[in-house]
Structure formats: C-alpha cells, structure tokens
Amino acid sequence: MSRCSCPRRYGHRAKAAATVAAFLLFAGSDVYAQAARPALDDLAFLAGCWEGELADGSTIRETYTAPRGGAMLGNSQVSAAGKTLFFEFIQVAQTETGVAYKPSPNAKDSVAFPVAKLTGTAVVFENAAHDFPQRIAYTLEGDKLTARIEKLDGQKSQTFPMKAVPCGGESHRKALAK
C-alpha cells in the first residue's frame, strides 16, 4: 500500500488558501479601520446655539452650523458688562484620517485637534503638542452641552456648562415671512 501523498498533492492549495485568508484578514482590518474613523456627521449633535453663565459672572455663547460641505463652522464668545472678553472662530472639518477641531482664538492661527474619542453625544479632541489646552471635550446631555478644556495630565482645566438657546435672527425670519 502506498503512503498518502496528500501534503504534496494539496500543498499548493493550502498555500493559496492561507494567502487568501491573510489577504482577507488584512484587507478586512483596513475596511474596519476606515469604518471606525469618525465622520463629521457623527458630531451633528453640536449644531445649534448654546449659552451659559460662568463662575466669574461672564456669559459664554457658542454656535455651530450643521455639517455641510465637509465642515461645521462655529464661534465662541465670552462677554461681561457689554464687552467681549474673548472670541474664537471654529472649524470642525472632515480630514483623511477622521475629524479635526480647529479653533482660532481671538482670530489667531488655528491648531488642529483630531478626534481622540467619540461616543454618541460626547467627543474628545486632543493635541499633545499644544501648550493649553491639549484636550477639548464636549458632552451633550438633554439640552445641556458641557465644554471642557484641559491639559492631558489634568493639571489645568476649565469647564463651560451651556444650555440650548434660540439662535436669534427674529428680524430675518419676519422679513422672510412677508
């Protein structure tokens, strides 16, 4: 009786099957990684107008447009006694690797903070190379949006509680109604 020559006869098929399996494993992981990347539409919960009273008696107001054309545009203003103490223009943009938050405080140059974590109605943006803040986080609970800026080690932080408010534009709406 002859010895089984199965490995010799089917060896090339086993190698081909292993190659296909490895390809599918790596290709599948790339597809998964692409699917797991944050999309701008996942941050639509930020859209609207938000306002809150700060501990020092000043008021913060932030507004964000809905995602459109690969970006959400926003602004932030802190005011007290009829004066603007701080303002910031914000672009939240879709990038090749995910989404980045790009604030321009007091119209200065922007620094990108890529999404580090996104879960439902909470997002964390981080940039370890920036001096302060290194982390910018937003959490929506009901009609309350809380923004938090901090260093990655937690040594320095500020929290900005806000609630949903009307966006204004009453005179514009009246003009449209005519």
C-alpha positions as CSV (number, residue, x, y, z in Angstrom):
1,M,0.0,0.0,0.0
2,S,1.4,3.4,-0.9
3,R,1.9,6.2,1.5
4,C,-0.5,9.1,1.3
5,S,0.9,11.9,-0.7
6,C,-1.8,14.4,0.4
7,P,0.5,17.2,1.6
8,R,2.4,17.0,-1.7
9,R,-0.7,16.9,-3.8
10,Y,-2.7,19.6,-1.9
11,G,0.2,21.7,-0.7
12,H,-0.2,24.4,-3.4
13,R,-3.9,24.7,-2.5
14,A,-3.2,25.1,1.2
15,K,-0.7,27.8,0.5
16,A,-3.1,29.6,-1.8
17,A,-5.9,29.3,0.8
18,A,-3.5,30.7,3.5
19,T,-2.6,33.6,1.2
20,V,-6.2,34.4,0.5
21,A,-7.1,34.2,4.2
22,A,-4.2,36.5,5.1
23,F,-5.2,39.0,2.4
24,L,-8.8,39.0,3.6
25,L,-7.7,39.4,7.2
26,F,-5.6,42.4,6.5
27,A,-8.0,43.9,3.9
28,G,-10.8,43.4,6.3
29,S,-9.0,45.1,9.1
30,D,-8.4,48.1,6.8
31,V,-12.1,48.2,5.9
32,Y,-12.9,48.1,9.6
33,A,-10.4,50.8,10.4
34,Q,-11.9,53.0,7.7
35,A,-15.4,52.3,9.0
36,A,-14.3,53.1,12.6
37,R,-12.9,56.5,11.7
38,P,-15.1,59.3,13.0
39,A,-17.3,61.1,10.4
40,L,-18.3,64.7,10.6
41,D,-22.0,63.8,10.7
42,D,-21.3,62.0,14.0
43,L,-20.7,65.4,15.5
44,A,-24.1,66.9,14.3
45,F,-25.2,67.0,18.0
46,L,-23.0,70.1,18.4
47,A,-25.1,72.1,15.9
48,G,-27.2,74.9,17.3
49,C,-26.8,77.8,19.8
50,W,-25.5,77.2,23.3
51,E,-25.2,79.7,26.2
52,G,-24.1,79.5,29.8
53,E,-23.2,81.6,32.9
54,L,-19.6,81.2,34.0
55,A,-18.3,81.3,37.7
56,D,-16.9,84.9,37.2
57,G,-20.3,86.2,36.1
58,S,-19.4,86.3,32.4
59,T,-21.5,84.6,29.7
60,I,-20.3,82.1,27.2
61,R,-22.1,81.6,23.9
62,E,-21.2,79.0,21.3
63,T,-22.9,78.4,17.9
64,Y,-22.3,75.6,15.4
65,T,-23.7,75.1,11.9
66,A,-24.9,71.6,10.9
67,P,-22.4,69.6,8.9
68,R,-22.2,70.8,5.3
69,G,-19.6,70.6,2.6
70,G,-17.1,68.7,4.9
71,A,-17.2,71.2,7.7
72,M,-19.1,72.6,10.6
73,L,-18.4,76.3,11.4
74,G,-18.7,77.7,14.8
75,N,-17.8,80.5,17.1
76,S,-17.4,81.1,20.8
77,Q,-17.8,84.4,22.6
78,V,-17.3,85.3,26.3
79,S,-18.8,88.6,27.4
80,A,-19.4,90.6,30.5
81,A,-20.7,94.1,31.2
82,G,-21.5,94.6,27.5
83,K,-17.9,93.8,26.3
84,T,-16.4,90.8,24.6
85,L,-13.7,89.4,26.7
86,F,-12.8,86.5,24.4
87,F,-13.9,85.2,21.0
88,E,-12.9,82.2,18.8
89,F,-13.7,81.1,15.3
90,I,-14.0,77.3,15.0
91,Q,-13.9,74.9,12.1
92,V,-14.7,71.2,12.7
93,A,-13.7,69.5,9.5
94,Q,-13.6,66.1,7.9
95,T,-10.0,65.0,7.2
96,E,-8.4,62.0,5.5
97,T,-7.9,60.4,9.0
98,G,-11.2,61.4,10.7
99,V,-12.4,64.7,12.0
100,A,-10.4,67.7,13.5
101,Y,-11.4,70.6,15.6
102,K,-9.6,73.8,14.5
103,P,-10.1,76.7,16.9
104,S,-8.8,80.2,16.1
105,P,-8.8,82.1,19.4
106,N,-9.1,85.8,19.1
107,A,-8.5,85.4,15.3
108,K,-5.0,83.9,15.8
109,D,-3.6,81.0,13.9
110,S,-5.5,77.7,14.1
111,V,-4.1,74.5,15.6
112,A,-5.8,71.1,14.7
113,F,-7.1,68.8,17.5
114,P,-8.1,65.4,15.9
115,V,-10.9,63.4,17.4
116,A,-9.4,61.1,20.1
117,K,-12.7,59.6,21.2
118,L,-16.3,59.8,20.0
119,T,-19.3,58.1,21.7
120,G,-22.8,59.0,20.9
121,T,-23.2,62.6,22.1
122,A,-19.7,63.0,23.6
123,V,-16.5,63.9,21.7
124,V,-12.9,64.4,22.8
125,F,-10.3,66.2,20.6
126,E,-6.6,66.1,21.6
127,N,-3.3,67.6,20.6
128,A,-0.5,66.7,23.0
129,A,1.9,69.2,21.2
130,H,-0.2,72.2,22.1
131,D,0.6,74.2,25.3
132,F,-3.0,74.7,26.5
133,P,-5.5,73.3,26.0
134,Q,-4.3,69.8,24.9
135,R,-7.8,68.3,25.2
136,I,-11.1,69.8,24.2
137,A,-14.2,67.8,25.1
138,Y,-17.9,68.3,24.5
139,T,-20.7,66.3,26.2
140,L,-24.4,66.7,25.4
141,E,-27.0,65.6,28.0
142,G,-30.5,66.6,27.1
143,D,-30.5,70.3,26.4
144,K,-27.2,70.8,28.2
145,L,-23.8,71.0,26.4
146,T,-20.7,71.0,28.6
147,A,-17.4,72.0,27.1
148,R,-14.2,71.3,28.9
149,I,-10.6,72.3,28.1
150,E,-7.6,70.8,29.9
151,K,-4.1,69.6,29.8
152,L,-3.7,65.9,29.2
153,D,-2.4,65.3,32.7
154,G,-5.4,67.1,34.2
155,Q,-3.3,69.7,36.0
156,K,-5.2,72.6,34.4
157,S,-8.8,72.6,33.3
158,Q,-11.8,74.8,32.7
159,T,-15.5,73.7,32.3
160,F,-18.1,75.6,30.4
161,P,-21.7,74.5,31.1
162,M,-24.2,75.7,28.5
163,K,-27.8,75.0,27.5
164,A,-29.6,75.2,24.2
165,V,-30.9,78.7,23.4
166,P,-32.7,80.3,20.4
167,C,-30.2,81.3,17.7
168,G,-31.7,84.7,17.1
169,G,-32.5,86.0,13.7
170,E,-36.0,87.1,14.6
171,S,-35.9,90.1,12.2
172,H,-34.6,87.8,9.5
173,R,-37.5,85.4,10.0
174,K,-40.0,88.3,10.0
175,A,-38.6,89.5,6.7
176,L,-38.9,86.1,5.1
177,A,-42.5,85.7,6.3
178,K,-43.5,88.8,4.2
